[in-house]
């Protein structure tokens, strides 16, 4: 691994790459928590048709999808939701982590690579995961707040598609990272710009489109499952 030009980093997408979850899962969990139990089934029935629209929008533009989807948070109590994200990490998010992702992160730690989570998910959702995995940096998005409630608008650039590539290049420049020796892990066609940024792209559980691109470009392809065995603990340095 050539470290002469700068330090090597490993950039990990989160949803679908490290955890078997999406930004929709997190929101549904928070919304259901705020509702009385009797109303939850009715809310879900009303929300399901929206999911079809979001899937369609995501295929067109991950960036646009993120902007539109986060408007669902408008009016939700900010502190309560942040505490909930922290409190439910071990019960709801921890079981969705791919053990193979932990193993790979531990391998990078042993090589002293800089570990960066790069995600379109909200920072307060990802922070407990970052603490658990003991990574170095998080590049995520944040929601604005007014009078103790989320406004539904992002205070940061969305991180989808080309935005991820721009964020990685800026991060590399600021932190003396050699992208030619660095790694990127992603699971979606929206991660392609990020994967193309580095010398060692790794594709996780790809669908048809991403698999075809990865095969043509001879990128590493990994199939990860929550049922894989864990060789390392996340605390491994």
C-alpha positions, -999 to +999 in steps of 0.1 A: +000+000+000+016+033-011+015+058+017+041+081+003+016+105-013-006+106+018-025+085+042-048+057+031-085+060+040-115+036+038-148+054+030-179+034+039-214+041+028-237+031+057-272+020+046-271-013+027-232-014+031-226-016+069-262-020+080-292-037+065-314-006+068-323+026+049-332+062+059-369+051+055-365+025+083-352+051+107-380+076+100-407+049+103-393+038+137-393+074+151-428+082+137-443+050+152-427+058+186-444+092+187-478+077+179-502+060+203-502+023+197-538+022+184-529+047+156-497+030+144-514+005+119-534+033+103-504+055+099-484+026+083-513+019+058-512+056+048-474+057+045-469+026+023-480+043-010-455+071-003-427+045-002-434+035-038-430+072-048-398+075-028-383+043-044-391+058-078-376+092-069-345+075-055-339+057-088-340+091-106-318+110-081-305+100-047-299+137-039-334+148-047-348+118-028-329+128+003-341+164+001-378+154-004-377+126+021-363+146+050-393+170+048-412+142+066-393+152+098-409+187+098-425+194+132-410+164+149-394+171+184-357+174+178-343+164+212-367+136+217-359+120+183-321+124+189-324+107+223-345+079+207-318+073+181-292+069+208-314+048+231-326+024+204-292+018+187-285-015+204-321-028+200-328-017+165-297-008+145-270-030+161-287-063+150-288-050+114-250-046+112-233-070+088-206-088+107-184-089+076-185-051+076-171-051+112-144-076+101-134-054+072-134-022+094-111-040+119-087-050+091-084-014+080-078-004+117-050-028+119-034-012+088-039+022+105-061+034+076-084+064+084-120+052+087-147+075+073-185+069+073-200+086+043-237+087+043-269+105+033-284+095+067-287+120+095-257+126+117-275+119+150-287+085+137-252+075+126-232+089+156-240+059+179-229+035+151-197+055+146-190+054+183-197+016+184-174+010+154-148+035+167-143+051+133-124+083+128-148+106+109-184+109+098-196+127+067-234+128+071-263+153+068-280+175+094-315+189+098-322+224+108-342+231+139-365+259+150-383+262+184-371+227+194-386+211+163-370+199+130-379+221+100-375+192+075-348+212+056-312+201+055-285+225+069-258+206+049-255+195+013-274+162+006-249+133+002-260+113-027-244+104-061-219+131-072-222+149-038-204+119-022-176+121-047-172+159-041-172+154-004-145+126-006-123+147-028-126+177-004-120+155+026-089+139+010-075+174+002-080+187+037-066+156+054-037+146+031-054+114+019-041+095-011-072+084-029-053+061-053-043+039-023-077+044-006-108+022-004-145+029-009-174+006-001-209+010-015-240-010-024-260+012-048-256+027-083-258+061-064-224+051-048-207+049-083-192+084-082-178+076-048-164+042-058-148+057-089-129+082-067-106+057-052-080+031-062-097+003-044-135+003-049-155-026-032-191-033-041-214-048-014-245-069-022-250-052-056-281-052-077-280-059-114-268-025-126-240-021-101-229-057-105-226-053-142-204-021-138-183-037-111-177-069-132-167-048-162-143-027-142-130-058-123-139-043-089-141-064-058-176-077-051-186-089-017-219-105-005-225-096+031-254-108+054-264-103+090-259-140+094-222-139+086-198-148+114-180-121+133-142-126+135-133-094+153-150-072+179-156-036+168-132-025+195-102-041+177-076-014+171 
